[in-house]
């Protein structure tokens, strides 16, 4: 939703939400009764989960380059006990909070750099797409609303028919307690592609 468009500055509001009723029978193929009957695990589960994700984004035309950014937060929760025997819990966490600078639409060469927590998918997303985690103490196991990386530095560069992307990203830990020694491993890579010129 557009909130402001004046003198090269645009501000938009974003809102995403989800509600899901889940009923599962013979969770994990009821292996608990076969291999750990004394555990008392209930393989039939029913629970309610939901989330809301509001945010604000902006772009500012600086004359040849554009500054941009976004901030958003997600509140999620689960009512009942889910497939991992966790429930009646939820959390509010920062989702995205990044700033960036990019060249104008018709610039060649072009660039786009940004820093901060944000969503990022490499290529089609087959190998690298989701930097966040949901479920457990955060709730919303099936909906999985968290996708942003805890920290991402992304640079995109283009010239003629060539485009390249370089990034360093750190996945979001489910909780500080589960992070290895209080931090998560960072991932970095560089990708490139060329687009054939039309005849």
C-alpha positions in Angstrom: 0.0 0.0 0.0 1.4 3.4 -1.1 1.6 5.8 1.9 3.6 8.6 0.3 4.9 9.6 -3.1 6.5 13.1 -3.1 9.6 14.7 -4.5 11.3 11.3 -5.3 10.4 9.7 -2.0 8.0 6.8 -1.8 6.9 5.0 1.3 4.9 1.8 1.3 3.2 -0.3 4.0 3.3 -4.1 3.7 1.1 -6.6 5.5 1.1 -10.3 5.4 -0.8 -12.8 7.6 -1.7 -16.4 7.8 -3.9 -18.8 9.8 -3.7 -22.5 9.6 -5.6 -25.4 11.3 -3.5 -28.6 11.2 -4.7 -32.2 11.8 -2.3 -35.0 11.3 -2.8 -38.7 11.9 0.0 -41.2 12.4 2.7 -38.5 12.6 6.1 -39.9 11.6 4.4 -43.1 10.4 3.7 -43.9 14.1 7.2 -45.1 14.5 7.2 -44.0 18.2 4.9 -46.9 19.1 7.2 -49.3 17.3 10.6 -48.1 18.5 9.9 -46.2 21.7 6.5 -47.3 23.1 7.4 -46.2 26.6 7.8 -42.6 25.4 4.1 -42.1 25.2 4.2 -40.0 22.1 0.8 -39.1 20.6 1.0 -39.6 16.9 -2.4 -37.9 16.3 -2.0 -34.1 16.4 -4.3 -31.1 16.0 -3.2 -27.5 16.4 -3.8 -24.0 15.3 -1.1 -21.7 14.2 -0.9 -18.1 12.8 1.3 -15.1 12.1 1.2 -11.4 11.1 4.0 -9.7 9.4 3.7 -5.9 9.0 6.5 -3.7 7.4 7.5 -0.4 5.9 9.7 0.2 2.9 11.0 3.3 1.2 12.9 4.4 -2.0 14.5 7.8 -2.4 15.6 9.1 -5.8 19.0 10.8 -5.3 19.5 11.7 -9.0 21.1 8.9 -10.9 21.1 6.5 -7.9 18.3 5.3 -5.6 18.5 4.7 -1.8 16.1 2.1 -0.5 15.3 0.1 2.6 12.8 -1.9 4.5 11.9 -2.8 8.1 9.5 -5.5 9.2 8.7 -7.8 12.1 6.8 -11.0 12.5 4.6 -12.2 15.3 3.8 -15.9 15.2 2.4 -18.5 17.5 0.9 -22.0 18.0 -2.1 -23.0 20.0 -2.1 -26.7 20.8 0.8 -29.2 20.5 2.4 -29.6 17.1 4.1 -32.6 15.4 7.3 -31.9 17.4 5.5 -32.0 20.7 5.9 -28.2 21.1 3.1 -25.7 21.4 1.2 -23.0 23.2 4.0 -20.7 22.4 5.0 -17.8 20.1 7.5 -15.0 19.5 7.8 -11.5 18.0 11.1 -11.1 16.1 12.6 -8.7 13.6 12.3 -10.0 10.0 13.9 -7.5 7.7 15.9 -4.3 8.5 18.2 -3.4 5.6 19.4 -0.3 3.7 20.6 -0.3 0.1 21.8 1.8 -2.8 21.2 1.0 -6.5 21.8 2.7 -9.8 19.0 4.1 -11.9 16.8 1.9 -14.1 18.6 2.7 -17.3 22.2 2.7 -16.0 24.8 0.6 -17.7 26.9 -0.6 -16.0 24.5 -1.1 -13.1 24.9 -1.9 -9.4 22.7 -2.7 -6.4 24.2 -3.1 -2.9 22.5 -3.7 0.4 23.3 -4.6 4.0 21.1 -5.9 6.8 18.6 -8.6 7.7 16.6 -9.5 4.6 15.2 -12.2 2.4 17.6 -13.5 -0.3 17.4 -16.3 -2.8 20.3 -17.4 -4.9 19.2 -18.2 -8.5 16.1 -20.4 -8.5 16.5 -21.0 -4.7 17.2 -24.7 -5.1 20.3 -24.5 -3.0 19.9 -21.3 -1.1 16.6 -19.6 -0.4 15.5 -19.5 3.3 17.6 -17.9 6.0 15.0 -17.9 8.8 13.4 -20.6 10.9 10.0 -21.0 12.5 8.3 -23.6 14.7 9.4 -24.8 18.1 9.4 -21.8 20.5 8.6 -19.4 17.7 5.4 -21.3 16.6 3.9 -21.4 13.1 5.7 -24.6 12.2 3.8 -25.3 9.0 3.3 -21.7 7.8 7.0 -20.9 8.3 6.7 -17.1 8.0 10.4 -16.3 8.7 12.6 -16.3 5.6 15.0 -13.4 6.2 18.7 -13.9 6.9 20.0 -12.6 10.2 22.5 -10.5 8.3 23.1 -10.3 4.6 25.5 -8.2 2.5 24.5 -8.4 -1.1 26.1 -6.9 -4.2 24.7 -7.1 -7.7 26.6 -5.8 -10.7 25.6 -5.7 -14.4 27.3 -4.6 -17.6 25.9 -5.1 -21.1 24.5 -8.8 -21.0 26.5 -9.8 -17.9 25.1 -9.8 -14.4 26.9 -11.0 -11.2 25.9 -11.3 -7.6 28.2 -11.6 -4.6 26.9 -12.1 -1.0 27.7 -13.0 2.6 24.8 -14.2 4.7 24.2 -15.5 8.2 21.2 -17.7 8.9 18.8 -16.7 11.7 19.2 -18.8 14.8 16.0 -20.2 16.2 17.1 -19.1 19.6 20.3 -17.7 21.1 20.6 -20.9 23.1 20.7 -23.1 20.1 23.2 -21.1 18.2 26.7 -22.6 18.2 28.6 -20.6 20.8 26.2 -17.7 20.3 26.7 -17.3 16.6 25.8 -18.9 13.3 28.1 -19.8 10.4 28.2 -17.3 7.5 27.9 -18.4 3.9 29.4 -16.5 1.0 29.4 -17.1 -2.8 29.5 -15.4 -6.1 27.2 -16.1 -9.1 27.2 -14.8 -12.6 25.3 -15.2 -15.8 25.1 -13.8 -19.3 22.0 -13.1 -21.3 22.2 -13.6 -25.1 21.6 -10.4 -27.1 18.5 -10.5 -29.3 19.1 -10.9 -33.0 
